[in-house]
Amino acid sequence: MFRNISLLLLGSLLLLSAADTPKSALDKPTLEAYVRHLYLLRPELTVQVLDPKPSDMLPGFLDVKVRISQGAASQDLSLMVSKDGKKILQGAVYNVADNPFKPELVKLKTPYQPALGTAGAPVAIVVFSDLQCPHCKEEAKMLRQNLIAAYPKEVRLYFVDHPIESLHPWARAAAIAGRCVFKQKPDAFWSFHDYIFGHQESITPENLKNTVLEWAKGEKEIDAMQLGQCMDAKATNAEVEAEMAQGSSLEVTGTPTLFINGRRIPNSIDWPNLKMIIDSEIEYQKTAHNAGDDCGCEVKLPVPSLPGAGTPQISPIKKK
């Protein structure tokens, strides 16, 4: 009898102990349930809680990404969780001593990307684009018609491939072709860019190569045979992969996405609004000097008594 009573008491204590166990946002099922309730997420949406990482911006907290997806579409929710798992913060943390978009600026890599405008300009714009995306086509038309004409010395534009393969079946192949063109003749990329966007509606996975080669016929400095071989071998696929990885690191989930001195513009923008942002950034950089185009070089003048005097030294600039 006493044994039965002891077992009953032990069972009750275990139940009480389980009930009293504090909930922790570091427990993935707990955080998933909390996020589903907080944002009224439908059951058909998949919620994946990624592993926490120490927060660079907020000591004492952990960065936790929650990936919400349905099919091929996904969106990451960034949360900060206290190390004891009791508190959750959502929002941006800024260091007033740094550019507010420094995390994005650090991740944006523009060497070896097609570019227009003046190197070293106070405003650098990076566009992540998909050559099969209709919205990208319209934004590209707006940029080509207005940007460099209005800001010949103040803006540098960079193009980065970010094909959305789940929606656009020939986008990656077009990106590979564009990199093949860029490797042959960097300046010819923009002619290719305009041609592909201009013929976007008639291009299919089957006729893409012929369309590219038709464009090449009118380009005296492009070797069409070499271009076709490059496309067939997918010789620049690794470069496209690197571009897409950069987009993923910046959480680019759709195209077009612009970064204006690191400021993210996740949807299409019209010219008046883009001009307003550029004008504001030009004015801000007159005193801030914490963003803009990095030409990727530093010319050191020959100074008597220093080693190597007589030949200018060229070395990479270190971003601050």
N, C-alpha and C positions, 0 to 999 in steps of 0.2 A: 504493500500500500504506500509506504513511504517512498519507495522507488518510483511509483507512478506519479506521486505528487512532485517529486524532484524533477522528473522529466517534463511535467506540465509547467513548472516554474521556469525551467531552462528554455523551453519553447517560447514562453511569454517574453522572457528577457531578450531572446534573439529577435523576436518580432519588434519589440520596443527599440532595440538597438538599430535595426534596419530602418525603422520609421524616423529615428532621430539622426540618421546619417545625413550631414549637410549636403545639399546639392552643389555640384561644382561645374562651372562652365568648361572646365578642362576635361570633363567626361563627354565624349563625343555624342553618345545618344541623348544625354541631357541637353547639350547645346543645340542639337538638331531639333529636339522637341520644342525648345524655347523659341528658336528662330521661326519654326513653322507657325507657332501660336502668335508670335509678335507681328509677323508680316502676313498672316492669313494665307499661307501658301497652300495651294491646292494639292490634293493627294497625288495627282499624276506627276507633279514636279519632283525631281530627284534632288536630294540635299546631301552633299558630301562635306564633312568637316575635315579640313586638312590639318596636318600636324602643326602645333604651335612653334613659333620661332621668337627668340628674344627681340624685343622692340628696340630699334635704333633710336627712335625719337622720344620714347617715354620709358625711362628706366623704371623697373618694378612691374612692367606689364609685358605681356606676350602678344605678338601679332598672330591672329588666327584668321585664316581665310575660309569662308563657307561658300562652296560652289553650288549654285542653283541651276539646274539644267532640265531641258526637255528636248529629247532627241539630240540633234547636233548643236542646238543653240544653248549657250550657257552664259552665266553672269556671276562674277565673284563679289562677295560681300566681305569687306575688310572690317574686322573687329579687333579690339584690344582687350585682353582679359588679364585681370590682376593675377599675380603669381599664386595667390591662395584660391583662385577660381571663383571668388565671390562677386566680383564686379565686372561688368562689361561696358566698354566705351565704344562708341561709333562716332567717327568724325575725323577731321584733319588736325594734325599737330604741326605747328610751325616753329622754326627757330628764327627769331627776328634778325639774327646776324647773317642769315643766308637768304638766297633767293627762295621765295615760297615754292618754286617748282624745281628745286634742286634734285629731289629724288628722280624726277623724270629726266632732267638734264644729264644726270650721271649715266642713265641707261641709253640715251639717244646716241647712236654711233653713226656718224655721217661720212667718214672716209670711204672712198670707193663707191659712193652713191651718185647717180645722175643729179646734176645741180644746175641751177640757173641763177643769175644775179652776181653781185659783187662779193668776192671772198672777203671775210672780215667785217661784213655788214653788221650793224647793231641789232638786226632782227634776223633770226634763222627760223624758217618754217620747214617742218618735216611733215610730209603727207604720206600716210600709209594708205595704199590704194590697191584696187583689184581691177585689172583691165577688162573684166567682164561685167563689172558692177555698173548699172545704169546711173546711180547717184554719183559714182566716181567720175563718170563721163561728163556729167553736167558741171560738177565742181572743177574738173580739169579744164573745161572750156572757159569757165569764169576766171580761173587763175591765169591761164595762158593769155587771155584777152586783156587783163587788167594789171596783174601784179608787177611785172618788170617795167612796163610802160609807166606806171605811177611811181615806182620806187627803184630806179635803175641802180642806185648805189646803197640804198638803205636796207635792202632785203636780199637774203640768199634762200632759195627754195631747193629742197632735197626731196627726191622721190624714193620711197621704199615699198617694195612689193609685199602685199599681204593678201594673197588669193584665198578666198573663202570657198574651199573645194566642195563642201557639202551642198552649196547652192550653184556654183559656177564650174561646170565640168572642163572647160578649156582654159581657165584662169591661170593655173600653175604652168601649163605648157607655154602660155603667152608670156608669163613672167620669165621662164627659162629663155625664151627667144629674145626678150628684151635685154637680159643679161649678156646673151651672146652678142647682140648688137653693140652693147656698151663696151664689151671687151675689145671688139674690133675698132670701133671709133666712138669714143664717149659722146661727142657732140651729136652724133647721128641718133642717139637714143630718143631725143625729143621729137624728131621727125617720125620715128617708129611709134612713139607714144601717141602722137596726134592721129596717125594713120589708123592704128588699131582702134582707138576710141571712135574715130570717124566711121569705121566699118563694123562697129561692134554688133549691130543688129543682124548682119548677114553672116557673121562668122559662126562656124560650128567646130566641134572637135575634129571632124574629118577634113575640113577645108582650111584650118588654121595655117598649116605649113605653106600651102599654096598662096594664101593671102599674104603671109610674111614675105615670101619670095617675090611676089608681084610687087610689093613695096620696094624690095631691094633692087629691082630692075632700074628704078629711077634714082638710085643712090650711087653716084660714081665711086665713092670711097668705100663701099661695102662689097665684099667678095661674097656673092650669093651662094656659091658652092660651099665655101667654108661655113657660112651661116647655116645652111641646110644640114651639114654634117654635125655642127654643134648642137642643133635642135634634136637630131636623131639620137645622138649619144647622150643627150641630157647633160651636157658637159658642165653646165652652170647650175645644176640642181642644188648642189651644196651651198651655193651663194644664196639661192632663194630660201633654202632651209634656214640659213643664218638670219636672213631678213625676217622670216616668219617667227623665229625664236625671239628676236628683238621685240617684235610686236607683242608676243605672248608675255615677255617680261614686263612690258608696259601695260598689260591687261587690255590690249586692243581687241575688242570683240566684234567690231563691225567696221565697215569701210563706207565712205572715207572717214579717216580720223586725222585731224591736224594737230600738230604741236607747235605753238607759236612761242618761241623762247621758253619752251617747256610747258606752256599753258595748253591743256587738252581741250580740243573742240571735237566732241565725239560724233557729231552729226554734220550734215551739209550746212554750209553757211553762205549767206549772200555777200556780195561785194561791199555794200555800205557797212555792214556789221564787221566784216573782216578788216576793212580800212580803218574803222574806229579803233579796233584792237591794236593794229599796227601803229597808228599814230600815237596811241597811248604808250606803247612799248618803246617807241623811238624816243619820246620825251623822257620816260622813266630811265632809260639807259644812259642819258646824258650825264646823270649823276650816280646811278647805281653801278654801272659797269660790271654786272654780274651775270650777263647772258649775252646772246648774240652768236654770230658765226665764228667758229674756230678754224682758222685757215690751216691748222695742223703743222705750222712751222714757226721757228723763231730764228731770225737772221742775226747773227752776232758779228758785229763789225770787227775787223782786225785791229787789235790794239798792240802797240809796241811793247815788247818784253814779255808778252803772253805767248805760250806755246801755240804754234800753228798760225802765228800772225802772217797775214798775206793772203790767206784763203778763208773767205767767210764760212763759218760753221753753221750747219742747218741741223736742228734737232727738234724733236716733238715738244710742243707746249704741254705743260701739265695743267690740267683743269683745276681751278680752285674750288 
